[in-house]
Every structure is written in structure tokens, then in C-alpha cells.
């Protein structure tokens, strides 16, 4: 007599799977794995833009001349959003300034005043011109004198499009 307890027919069929059931289980596991990978790829493609700056065009970027170091000057640029979703200018990095801030001009009571804002909105399918009297970016504490005709590159960071470099021209103040 054996020390093993007696097994029912059900126990015996579960303990020794047939070759067909192993193969079927393996196929199901592989299909489940592939569906998870496919779903991850679809999510990744939906959340990452095809390329940085796609659908945004920057043009006519300039700053007024500033012969003294340490000045605060506006960065003025035209931004065209050809996408179907709104965008936002989040930050600007320029080698000629220590800092930058996004501003709007508040026309409440009294004289108009600049007010710092977290981002500059750009509506879908629109063109936004940054002006000293409206939305603009202030470049704070210039590091060098800026004479008319000088050129430099700034990096403008957008919420969805990412970083876009643009050439900026120093112009005589109007």
C-alpha cells in the first residue's frame, strides 16, 4: 500500500496536463503579453508629439538695443500655432540675460502695469505677437551690451511642443 492518499479522477486530470492544454495556455499567455505591449505603444504615441515644435512657427524675434549691462528688455516675437490644440509658452532661455519672466500688461485702475504670469497662452489655429503693451517675455539683467545688428539664439520652451530655438536680432528701439 502507498503512503499517498487516494486521488479522484479530477485530481489526476489536473495534475498531468495534456500537451494540447499546455500549448493552448502558452498561446493565451503570449497573446495577453502582446496586447499589453500594443496598448503601451498606442498610449506612448498618443502622448508624445511627433517632433518638437511641430505645428508652431516662430518669426521676427527681436529685442531693443540696450547699451548698458544689467538692463531688463522685452523679447518680442511672432508665434503661429497651426495645431488644433492650444499651446502655452512656459519659459525662455537666452545667453544674454540672467533670467526671464512672462508678462502681461494689466489695464485695471490707474496706469497700465506689467504683471508676471505662469505662462503665455496661444490659442489653436492662431497667431500671437508678443508686444511690450500686451503679452511679452522680459529678459532680466542683461549680461552684455546689446548693439543694433547683433544676433543671438534663444530657446523658447512650450508646454506641448517642447523646446524651439530661434534667432533673435537686436534692433534700434522704435
Wavefront OBJ file of the C-alpha trace (Angstrom):
o trace
v 0.000 0.000 0.000
v 1.194 3.521 -0.769
v 1.590 6.416 1.700
v -0.076 8.714 -0.812
v -3.772 9.475 -0.317
v -6.113 8.202 -2.979
v -6.781 10.706 -5.780
v -10.035 11.276 -7.554
v -10.195 11.260 -11.364
v -10.454 15.088 -11.272
v -7.208 15.398 -9.282
v -5.473 13.058 -11.683
v -6.550 15.053 -14.733
v -5.404 18.369 -13.191
v -2.003 17.107 -12.128
v -0.923 15.930 -15.552
v -1.873 18.471 -18.207
v -2.030 17.274 -21.751
v 0.263 18.643 -24.430
v -2.678 20.431 -26.080
v -3.698 22.296 -22.937
v -0.093 23.427 -22.284
v 0.189 24.724 -25.827
v -3.192 26.475 -25.569
v -2.222 28.117 -22.269
v 1.069 29.271 -23.768
v -0.708 30.823 -26.744
v -3.123 32.679 -24.448
v -0.202 33.995 -22.342
v 1.672 35.199 -25.445
v -1.436 36.939 -26.815
v -2.029 38.663 -23.473
v 1.578 39.843 -23.426
v 1.342 41.168 -26.986
v -1.871 43.036 -26.219
v -0.197 44.760 -23.240
v 2.783 45.768 -25.402
v 0.478 47.028 -28.169
v -1.560 49.076 -25.678
v 1.630 50.625 -24.278
v 2.766 51.610 -27.783
v -0.596 53.221 -28.578
v -0.522 55.235 -25.326
v 3.062 56.357 -25.967
v 2.251 57.503 -29.488
v -0.767 59.472 -28.289
v 1.130 61.344 -25.570
v 4.410 62.260 -27.317
v 4.463 64.848 -30.116
v 5.916 63.632 -33.397
v 8.715 66.222 -33.173
v 9.471 69.216 -31.018
v 7.922 72.356 -32.435
v 5.675 70.603 -34.921
v 2.838 72.986 -35.788
v 4.480 76.055 -34.213
v 6.315 78.715 -36.206
v 8.429 81.460 -34.630
v 9.314 84.542 -36.653
v 10.520 88.127 -36.346
v 12.190 87.652 -32.939
v 13.921 90.790 -31.697
v 14.925 92.841 -28.670
v 15.548 96.593 -28.391
v 19.151 97.772 -28.163
v 20.491 98.132 -24.617
v 23.975 99.661 -24.434
v 24.270 99.106 -20.647
v 24.738 95.764 -18.878
v 22.089 94.810 -16.289
v 19.060 96.158 -18.145
v 15.643 94.470 -18.422
v 14.399 94.259 -22.018
v 11.373 92.702 -23.759
v 11.774 89.776 -26.145
v 9.302 90.334 -28.971
v 8.395 87.511 -31.341
v 5.533 86.297 -33.523
v 4.258 82.777 -32.729
v 1.970 80.919 -35.147
v 0.108 77.877 -33.753
v -1.094 75.764 -36.693
v -2.229 72.904 -34.453
v -5.779 72.079 -33.409
v -4.996 72.368 -29.708
v -3.986 75.323 -27.553
v -0.346 75.756 -26.593
v 1.478 77.728 -23.893
v 4.854 79.431 -23.747
v 6.385 78.194 -20.472
v 9.924 79.623 -20.331
v 12.701 81.301 -22.307
v 16.453 80.793 -22.020
v 18.772 83.349 -23.617
v 22.545 83.600 -23.196
v 22.426 87.406 -22.949
v 20.203 87.537 -19.820
v 20.359 86.029 -16.341
v 16.593 85.403 -16.080
v 13.334 85.695 -17.996
v 9.715 86.283 -16.948
v 6.444 86.015 -18.827
v 4.334 89.155 -18.523
v 1.013 90.634 -19.434
v 0.002 94.269 -19.146
v -2.765 94.817 -16.602
v -5.046 97.705 -17.507
v -7.065 97.839 -14.304
v -7.457 101.035 -12.333
v -4.809 103.659 -12.943
v -1.824 103.327 -15.244
v -1.135 100.064 -17.108
v 1.235 97.793 -15.186
v 3.235 94.681 -16.107
v 2.240 91.563 -14.210
v 4.200 88.308 -14.095
v 2.210 85.253 -15.267
v 2.980 81.491 -15.197
v 2.646 81.028 -18.979
v 1.529 82.792 -22.141
v -1.460 81.047 -23.783
v -1.546 80.570 -27.556
v -4.924 79.588 -28.964
v -5.195 76.771 -31.524
v -5.001 77.955 -35.118
v -3.924 81.480 -34.165
v -1.021 83.897 -34.352
v 0.215 85.683 -31.237
v 2.511 88.688 -31.498
v 4.403 89.408 -28.283
v 4.387 93.189 -27.721
v 5.554 95.448 -24.872
v 1.927 96.563 -24.384
v 0.461 93.025 -24.253
v 1.852 89.533 -23.658
v 5.663 89.532 -23.760
v 8.768 87.963 -22.230
v 11.113 90.144 -20.200
v 14.802 89.255 -20.354
v 16.142 90.342 -16.969
v 19.649 91.532 -16.110
v 21.360 91.574 -19.490
v 24.910 90.226 -19.326
v 26.421 92.328 -22.113
v 25.792 95.496 -24.117
v 23.338 94.887 -26.976
v 24.067 96.981 -30.057
v 21.772 97.088 -33.130
v 22.589 94.340 -35.642
v 23.842 91.809 -33.060
v 22.229 88.354 -33.229
v 21.939 85.559 -30.678
v 19.894 82.384 -30.177
v 17.222 81.865 -27.510
v 15.449 78.647 -26.576
v 11.702 79.004 -26.100
v 10.025 76.172 -24.202
v 6.387 75.313 -24.925
v 4.052 73.117 -22.891
v 3.350 70.568 -25.653
v 5.813 71.305 -28.452
v 8.879 71.340 -26.217
v 11.964 73.474 -26.856
v 12.399 75.512 -30.029
v 15.475 77.591 -30.782
v 15.088 80.906 -32.569
v 17.496 83.568 -33.729
v 16.938 86.973 -32.131
v 18.036 90.299 -33.651
v 18.945 93.411 -31.660
v 17.178 96.437 -33.189
v 17.168 100.144 -32.595
v 14.209 100.987 -30.307
v 11.260 102.376 -32.288
l 1 2 3 4 5 6 7 8 9 10 11 12 13 14 15 16 17 18 19 20 21 22 23 24 25 26 27 28 29 30 31 32 33 34 35 36 37 38 39 40 41 42 43 44 45 46 47 48 49 50 51 52 53 54 55 56 57 58 59 60 61 62 63 64 65 66 67 68 69 70 71 72 73 74 75 76 77 78 79 80 81 82 83 84 85 86 87 88 89 90 91 92 93 94 95 96 97 98 99 100 101 102 103 104 105 106 107 108 109 110 111 112 113 114 115 116 117 118 119 120 121 122 123 124 125 126 127 128 129 130 131 132 133 134 135 136 137 138 139 140 141 142 143 144 145 146 147 148 149 150 151 152 153 154 155 156 157 158 159 160 161 162 163 164 165 166 167 168 169 170 171 172 173 174
